[in-house]
Amino acid sequence: MAGAVQAASEMLEKSRQSFPAWLGRAAARLNLGHLADADADIAMACRLAPNDLQALLIRGMIDQRLGRIDRAAESLARVADSKAPQAVEAAIALSEVLWFAHRHDALRARVAAGGAWLADPRAAIAVARLRAEQEPEAALAQMLELAERGPTPVVRRVAGFDAVGVLDRLGRYREAFELATRLHAATTPPFDLEGYIGQARDQRALVEKGERWITPRIEPVEGVALVVGLPRSGTTLLEQMLDRHPAIGGIGEYEGIDRIGGDLTAMGRWPRGLALAPREALGAVQRRYLDGARRLRRPDATWSFDKTLRAWRWLPAVAAVLPGARCLHVARDPRDMAISIFLSYFHPVNDGWTASLASIRRVVEAERAILPRALEVLGLAHEKVVYEDLVADPRGHAERALALLGLPMDDRVLAPEANTRAVFTLSHAQVRKPIHRGSIGRWANYAFAFDGSWDAMAAAHDARRGSA
């Protein structure tokens, strides 16, 4: 994909009117997860050829990832309803949009209407998901069949974790855990856990000095807020709440922080050489982040809320490149977080650390070894959000988070379920309900899977609760 980006960029140097180059670069950047850049490229492609169905397919898939539900559905439906070769792919993507946006009646209508797309194995997942709402046992059998005999690893993994979710809802906890264990073993390749947590180890060595070793050398940013926390810790709920404020635009899990880290690593400045990074180079990295964030946030918003789940690994980079950014440190009971991660679909390559409770525990330990101390030492303005306290007192936490951004309270943030922005994360169902305590203590259903190695972290988290 990086080669495709390079080839397309070389074509565009010769002609800015090259539709294939804009389209090809958009598709490659979509696959790389560079959504802000892909969004800019596909906009140019659609300007040059507004009726091209391949461009509309890519446009819809990018809008899907960015949570632009109406635009995504419109583009994808136009292609899915055609007789073009892209129709099946568009229909599959549209089924995902309608499912995650909770437009289940529209999805049922699509299934009832039939069509060639239903012969695709991926369509069977959409059909089973709908069936699970009324006939969970029958749907479970379909999902398990796909998990066992699906034609591709992706189909088997997705169907399998959907089956895990059904088993969990049916209260069949040991079966759910055992199935998740088998799925991880069968579909997760080897993962470099030591390399992944090594960045946190490097940060910890610096944090333990207890002194601020990075003095920002570039101008502070304005209107940038970041989540600092791990998956399944309550980050989506917080984003959906704050995105309801008229001054805040959620930009999803923007890839900008990872790219900042990659740029600094390529310069040879990560992590101990950040203080010596050239000012001009830091400014260029900052501008690229801000350009993407501004493109993704609502036009009327003055703050972007970046729900990245990577910032905790790159905090010195944030301090060096984005001075002035505000951070919201989100934490949850490590056992609740861990079981939710383990029973869910994560990318098997990028997030291979999710494949066992032991590896999840080591990542949580690495994160908590540097947080919140790193935020304090680096001088990053921040506020603590403990998930259990947030759901107990959403108003108080919303007021504190908004005060960090210098914004007044707005009661709309207390109704995240009314947010029309689609959520394409594992929390898509939870955040379409009023704020509730239903997931607190979920780990107890799986107490058989936890040993004493979790006790110290759980006790430390309990000590945080109610302390804000």
PALOKOL-741380 format. One line per 2 residues: number of its first residue (from 1); for each residue y, x, z of C-alpha. Coordinates in Angstrom, 1 decimal. Example, Ala and Ser with C-alpha at 12.3 -4.5 7.8 and 13.67 -1.06 7.14 Angstrom:
2
1) -4.5:12.3:7.8; -1.1:13.7:7.1 $
***
This chain:
468
1) 0.0:0.0:0.0; 2.4:2.8:0.7 $
3) 1.6:4.2:-2.7; 2.4:0.8:-4.2 $
5) 5.7:0.7:-2.4; 6.5:4.2:-3.8 $
7) 5.5:3.2:-7.4; 7.6:0.0:-7.3 $
9) 10.6:1.9:-5.8; 10.4:4.4:-8.7 $
11) 10.4:1.5:-11.2; 13.5:0.0:-9.5 $
13) 15.3:3.3:-9.8; 15.0:2.9:-13.5 $
15) 15.8:-0.9:-13.6; 17.0:-3.1:-10.8 $
17) 16.0:-6.1:-13.0; 12.3:-5.3:-13.0 $
19) 10.6:-8.5:-11.7; 7.1:-6.8:-11.5 $
21) 8.6:-4.1:-9.3; 10.3:-6.4:-6.9 $
23) 7.2:-8.6:-6.7; 4.8:-5.7:-6.3 $
25) 6.9:-4.1:-3.6; 7.2:-7.4:-1.7 $
27) 3.4:-7.9:-1.8; 2.8:-4.3:-0.6 $
29) 5.3:-4.5:2.2; 3.8:-7.8:3.3 $
31) 0.4:-6.2:3.6; 2.0:-3.3:5.5 $
33) 3.6:-5.8:7.9; 7.1:-4.8:6.9 $
35) 8.3:-8.3:6.8; 12.1:-7.9:6.8 $
37) 11.8:-5.5:3.8; 9.3:-7.8:2.1 $
39) 11.6:-10.8:2.6; 14.5:-8.9:0.9 $
41) 12.2:-7.9:-2.0; 10.8:-11.4:-2.6 $
43) 14.2:-12.9:-2.6; 15.2:-10.7:-5.5 $
45) 11.9:-11.5:-7.3; 12.5:-15.2:-7.0 $
47) 16.0:-14.8:-8.1; 14.8:-13.2:-11.3 $
49) 11.9:-15.6:-11.9; 12.3:-18.7:-9.7 $
51) 9.3:-20.6:-11.2; 6.8:-17.8:-11.2 $
53) 3.8:-19.0:-9.2; 2.7:-15.6:-7.9 $
55) 6.2:-15.0:-6.6; 6.2:-18.4:-4.9 $
57) 2.8:-17.6:-3.3; 4.1:-14.4:-1.9 $
59) 7.4:-16.1:-0.9; 5.4:-18.7:1.0 $
61) 3.1:-16.2:2.7; 6.1:-14.2:3.9 $
63) 7.9:-17.3:5.2; 4.7:-18.3:7.0 $
65) 4.7:-15.0:8.9; 8.3:-15.4:9.7 $
67) 7.9:-18.9:11.1; 10.0:-20.6:8.4 $
69) 7.6:-23.6:8.3; 9.4:-25.9:5.9 $
71) 10.1:-23.2:3.3; 6.6:-21.9:3.6 $
73) 5.0:-25.3:3.1; 7.2:-26.2:0.2 $
75) 6.5:-22.9:-1.7; 2.8:-23.0:-1.0 $
77) 2.3:-26.7:-1.8; 4.0:-26.1:-5.2 $
79) 1.4:-23.5:-6.0; -1.5:-25.2:-4.4 $
81) -0.9:-28.4:-6.4; -0.8:-26.5:-9.7 $
83) -3.7:-25.5:-11.9; -2.8:-21.8:-11.7 $
85) -5.3:-19.1:-10.6; -3.3:-18.7:-7.4 $
87) -3.8:-22.4:-6.4; -6.8:-21.7:-4.1 $
89) -5.2:-18.8:-2.3; -2.0:-20.9:-1.8 $
91) -4.0:-23.9:-0.5; -5.8:-21.6:2.1 $
93) -2.4:-20.2:3.2; -1.0:-23.7:3.4 $
95) -3.9:-24.9:5.6; -3.0:-22.1:8.0 $
97) 0.7:-23.1:8.0; -0.1:-26.7:8.7 $
99) -2.6:-25.8:11.4; -0.4:-23.4:13.3 $
101) 2.7:-25.6:12.9; 0.6:-28.5:14.4 $
103) 1.0:-30.7:11.3; -2.6:-31.7:11.6 $
105) -2.1:-35.1:9.9; -0.8:-33.3:6.8 $
107) -3.8:-30.9:6.9; -6.2:-33.8:7.2 $
109) -4.6:-35.4:4.1; -5.1:-32.2:2.2 $
111) -8.7:-32.0:3.2; -9.3:-35.7:2.3 $
113) -7.7:-35.2:-1.1; -10.3:-32.6:-2.0 $
115) -9.9:-29.9:-4.5; -11.3:-26.6:-5.5 $
117) -9.9:-24.9:-2.5; -12.5:-26.6:-0.2 $
119) -15.3:-24.5:-1.9; -13.7:-21.4:-0.5 $
121) -15.5:-20.3:2.7; -12.1:-20.0:4.5 $
123) -11.5:-23.7:4.0; -14.6:-24.4:6.1 $
125) -12.6:-22.9:9.1; -9.8:-25.4:8.5 $
127) -12.3:-28.3:8.3; -14.1:-27.2:11.5 $
129) -10.8:-26.8:13.4; -9.8:-30.4:12.6 $
131) -13.2:-31.7:13.5; -13.1:-29.9:16.9 $
133) -10.3:-32.2:17.9; -12.6:-35.3:17.8 $
135) -16.2:-33.8:17.7; -16.1:-30.5:19.5 $
137) -19.9:-30.1:19.6; -20.4:-30.7:15.9 $
139) -17.5:-28.4:15.0; -18.9:-25.7:17.3 $
141) -22.1:-25.8:15.3; -20.1:-25.3:12.1 $
143) -18.1:-22.4:13.5; -21.2:-20.7:14.9 $
145) -22.9:-21.0:11.5; -19.8:-19.3:9.8 $
147) -19.7:-16.7:12.5; -23.3:-15.8:11.8 $
149) -23.5:-16.2:8.1; -20.0:-16.2:6.8 $
151) -19.5:-14.2:3.6; -16.9:-11.7:4.9 $
153) -16.2:-9.9:8.2; -12.8:-11.7:8.5 $
155) -14.4:-15.2:8.1; -17.1:-14.3:10.6 $
157) -14.6:-13.0:13.1; -12.1:-15.8:12.8 $
159) -14.8:-18.5:12.9; -16.5:-16.8:15.8 $
161) -13.4:-16.6:18.0; -12.6:-20.2:17.1 $
163) -16.0:-21.0:18.5; -15.2:-19.0:21.6 $
165) -12.2:-21.2:22.1; -14.2:-24.4:21.8 $
167) -16.8:-23.1:24.3; -14.0:-22.3:26.7 $
169) -12.5:-25.8:26.4; -16.0:-27.3:27.0 $
171) -16.3:-25.3:30.2; -19.2:-23.2:28.9 $
173) -17.7:-20.0:30.2; -20.7:-17.7:30.2 $
175) -21.5:-18.7:26.6; -17.9:-18.1:25.6 $
177) -17.9:-14.6:27.1; -21.2:-13.6:25.7 $
179) -20.2:-14.8:22.2; -16.9:-12.8:22.4 $
181) -18.8:-9.8:23.5; -21.1:-10.0:20.5 $
183) -18.2:-10.6:18.1; -16.3:-7.6:19.3 $
185) -19.4:-5.4:19.1; -20.2:-6.6:15.5 $
187) -16.7:-6.6:14.0; -14.5:-4.0:15.8 $
189) -14.7:-0.5:14.5; -14.3:2.6:16.7 $
191) -10.9:2.8:18.2; -9.0:5.8:19.5 $
193) -8.1:4.5:23.0; -7.1:7.9:24.3 $
195) -4.6:8.4:21.5; -3.3:4.9:22.0 $
197) -2.5:5.3:25.7; -1.5:9.0:25.2 $
199) 2.0:7.9:24.4; 2.3:6.1:27.8 $
201) 0.9:9.3:29.5; 3.6:11.4:27.9 $
203) 6.3:8.9:29.0; 4.9:8.8:32.5 $
205) 5.3:12.6:32.8; 9.0:12.3:32.0 $
207) 9.6:9.1:34.1; 8.1:10.8:37.1 $
209) 10.9:13.3:37.0; 13.1:10.4:38.1 $
211) 16.1:11.5:36.0; 17.6:10.2:32.8 $
213) 16.8:12.7:30.1; 18.2:10.8:27.2 $
215) 22.0:10.4:26.9; 22.7:8.1:23.9 $
217) 24.4:10.0:21.1; 25.1:7.0:18.8 $
219) 27.1:3.9:19.2; 25.5:1.1:21.3 $
221) 24.1:-1.9:19.5; 25.3:-5.5:20.1 $
223) 23.2:-8.6:20.0; 19.8:-7.1:20.4 $
225) 17.3:-8.3:23.0; 13.7:-7.1:23.3 $
227) 10.5:-8.2:25.0; 8.8:-5.4:27.0 $
229) 5.2:-6.4:27.8; 1.7:-6.8:26.6 $
231) 0.1:-9.6:24.6; -0.8:-12.9:26.4 $
233) 1.7:-12.2:29.2; 4.1:-15.1:28.4 $
235) 6.2:-13.5:25.7; 5.8:-16.4:23.3 $
237) 6.9:-18.9:25.9; 10.0:-16.9:26.7 $
239) 10.8:-16.4:23.0; 10.5:-20.1:22.3 $
241) 12.7:-21.0:25.3; 15.5:-18.6:24.4 $
243) 15.3:-19.4:20.7; 16.4:-22.9:21.6 $
245) 19.8:-21.4:22.7; 22.3:-21.8:19.9 $
247) 23.4:-18.1:20.2; 19.9:-16.6:20.1 $
249) 17.6:-16.3:17.1; 14.0:-15.4:17.6 $
251) 12.8:-12.9:15.0; 9.1:-12.9:16.0 $
253) 7.0:-9.8:16.3; 9.4:-7.7:14.2 $
255) 7.9:-4.4:13.0; 11.2:-2.5:13.6 $
257) 10.3:-0.8:16.9; 7.1:0.6:15.4 $
259) 9.1:2.0:12.5; 11.6:3.5:14.8 $
261) 8.8:5.3:16.6; 7.3:6.4:13.3 $
263) 10.6:7.8:12.1; 11.1:9.8:15.3 $
265) 7.6:11.1:15.2; 8.1:12.2:11.5 $
267) 11.2:14.1:12.6; 9.1:15.9:15.2 $
269) 11.3:14.5:18.0; 8.9:12.3:19.8 $
271) 9.0:12.2:22.8; 10.5:15.3:24.3 $
273) 12.9:16.2:21.5; 14.8:13.0:21.3 $
275) 17.9:14.5:23.0; 18.1:17.0:20.1 $
277) 17.6:14.5:17.2; 20.5:14.7:14.7 $
279) 23.1:12.1:15.2; 23.1:11.1:11.5 $
281) 19.4:10.7:11.5; 19.4:8.5:14.6 $
283) 22.2:6.4:13.0; 20.1:5.8:9.9 $
285) 17.1:4.7:11.9; 19.3:2.4:13.9 $
287) 20.9:0.8:10.8; 17.5:0.1:9.3 $
289) 16.4:-1.7:12.5; 19.6:-3.7:12.7 $
291) 19.5:-4.7:9.0; 16.1:-6.1:9.3 $
293) 16.8:-7.9:12.6; 19.9:-9.5:11.2 $
295) 18.1:-10.7:8.1; 15.4:-12.4:10.2 $
297) 17.5:-14.1:12.8; 19.2:-17.5:12.2 $
299) 22.5:-17.1:10.4; 24.4:-18.9:13.2 $
301) 23.0:-16.8:16.0; 24.7:-13.8:17.6 $
303) 21.7:-12.4:19.4; 18.3:-11.5:17.9 $
305) 15.3:-11.8:20.2; 12.6:-9.4:19.2 $
307) 9.2:-10.4:20.5; 7.6:-7.1:19.6 $
309) 4.5:-6.3:21.7; 5.0:-2.5:21.0 $
311) 8.3:-1.8:22.8; 6.6:-0.7:26.0 $
313) 5.0:2.2:24.1; 8.3:3.4:22.6 $
315) 10.9:2.9:25.4; 12.5:6.4:25.1 $
317) 12.9:5.7:21.4; 14.6:2.4:22.2 $
319) 16.9:4.2:24.6; 17.8:6.8:21.9 $
321) 18.2:4.6:18.9; 19.2:1.2:20.4 $
323) 21.5:2.0:23.3; 22.9:-1.3:24.5 $
325) 19.8:-3.3:23.8; 18.8:-5.7:26.6 $
327) 15.1:-5.8:27.7; 13.1:-8.6:29.3 $
329) 10.1:-7.1:31.1; 7.4:-9.8:31.1 $
331) 4.4:-9.4:33.4; 1.4:-11.7:34.2 $
333) -1.7:-11.5:36.4; -3.7:-8.7:34.7 $
335) -6.9:-10.7:34.9; -5.5:-13.8:33.3 $
337) -4.0:-11.7:30.6; -7.1:-9.7:30.1 $
339) -9.5:-12.6:29.7; -7.1:-14.3:27.4 $
341) -7.0:-11.2:25.2; -10.7:-10.6:25.3 $
343) -11.6:-14.2:24.2; -9.1:-14.2:21.3 $
345) -8.8:-12.9:17.8; -6.8:-9.7:17.5 $
347) -6.8:-7.4:14.5; -9.9:-5.3:14.9 $
349) -8.3:-2.1:13.6; -4.8:-2.2:14.9 $
351) -5.7:-3.7:18.2; -9.2:-2.3:18.7 $
353) -8.4:-1.8:22.4; -9.0:-5.5:22.9 $
355) -12.8:-5.2:22.4; -13.8:-4.8:26.0 $
357) -12.4:-5.6:29.4; -12.8:-2.0:30.3 $
359) -10.5:-0.8:27.5; -8.1:-3.7:28.1 $
361) -7.8:-2.6:31.8; -7.0:1.0:30.8 $
363) -4.2:-0.2:28.5; -2.8:-2.5:31.3 $
365) -3.0:0.4:33.7; -1.1:2.6:31.3 $
367) 1.6:0.0:30.8; 2.1:-0.6:34.5 $
369) 2.1:3.1:35.3; 5.5:3.4:33.4 $
371) 7.0:-0.1:33.9; 9.4:-1.1:35.2 $
373) 10.3:2.5:36.3; 10.9:3.7:32.7 $
375) 13.5:1.0:32.1; 15.4:2.1:35.2 $
377) 15.2:5.8:34.4; 16.2:5.3:30.8 $
379) 19.2:3.2:31.8; 18.1:0.2:29.7 $
381) 19.7:-3.0:30.9; 16.8:-5.3:31.8 $
383) 15.6:-8.3:33.7; 12.1:-8.9:35.2 $
385) 10.2:-12.0:34.3; 6.9:-12.7:36.1 $
387) 5.0:-15.4:34.2; 3.8:-17.3:37.2 $
389) 7.4:-17.5:38.6; 8.8:-18.4:35.2 $
391) 6.6:-21.5:34.9; 7.4:-22.4:38.5 $
393) 11.1:-22.1:38.1; 12.0:-22.1:34.4 $
395) 15.7:-22.9:35.0; 16.2:-20.0:37.4 $
397) 14.6:-17.5:35.0; 16.4:-18.9:32.0 $
399) 19.7:-18.5:33.8; 18.9:-14.9:34.7 $
401) 17.8:-14.0:31.2; 20.8:-15.6:29.6 $
403) 23.1:-13.9:32.1; 21.7:-10.5:31.0 $
405) 22.9:-11.4:27.5; 26.2:-12.7:28.8 $
407) 25.5:-16.2:27.7; 25.9:-19.5:29.5 $
409) 23.0:-21.7:30.5; 21.9:-24.4:27.9 $
411) 19.4:-27.0:29.0; 17.8:-26.9:25.6 $
413) 16.0:-23.7:26.6; 14.0:-25.8:29.2 $
415) 12.2:-27.7:26.4; 10.5:-25.0:24.3 $
417) 8.0:-27.6:23.0; 10.9:-29.1:20.9 $
419) 11.4:-25.8:19.0; 10.9:-26.5:15.3 $
421) 10.3:-22.8:14.6; 6.6:-22.3:13.9 $
423) 4.6:-19.9:16.1; 2.0:-17.9:14.4 $
425) 0.6:-16.3:17.5; -2.4:-17.0:19.8 $
427) 0.0:-19.1:22.0; 0.8:-21.6:19.2 $
429) -0.8:-24.5:21.0; 0.4:-23.8:24.5 $
431) 4.1:-23.6:23.5; 4.0:-27.0:21.8 $
433) 3.5:-28.5:25.2; 6.1:-28.8:28.0 $
435) 6.1:-25.8:30.4; 3.0:-26.0:32.6 $
437) 0.9:-24.0:35.0; -2.4:-24.8:33.4 $
439) -3.3:-21.2:32.4; -2.6:-19.7:35.8 $
441) -5.8:-18.5:37.5; -7.8:-18.9:34.3 $
443) -9.6:-15.7:35.0; -11.5:-17.3:37.9 $
445) -13.7:-19.1:35.3; -14.9:-15.6:34.3 $
447) -14.9:-14.0:37.8; -18.5:-12.8:37.0 $
449) -16.9:-10.4:34.4; -14.5:-8.7:36.8 $
451) -15.3:-6.0:39.3; -13.3:-4.2:42.0 $
453) -11.5:-2.0:39.5; -9.0:-4.8:38.9 $
455) -8.1:-5.4:42.5; -5.3:-2.9:42.9 $
457) -3.5:-4.1:39.8; -3.9:-7.8:40.8 $
459) -2.6:-7.1:44.3; 0.4:-5.2:42.9 $
461) 1.2:-8.1:40.6; 0.9:-10.6:43.5 $
463) 3.4:-8.5:45.4; 5.9:-8.9:42.5 $
465) 5.7:-12.6:42.5; 8.7:-14.4:44.1 $
467) 10.5:-11.1:44.6; 13.2:-11.6:41.9 $
***
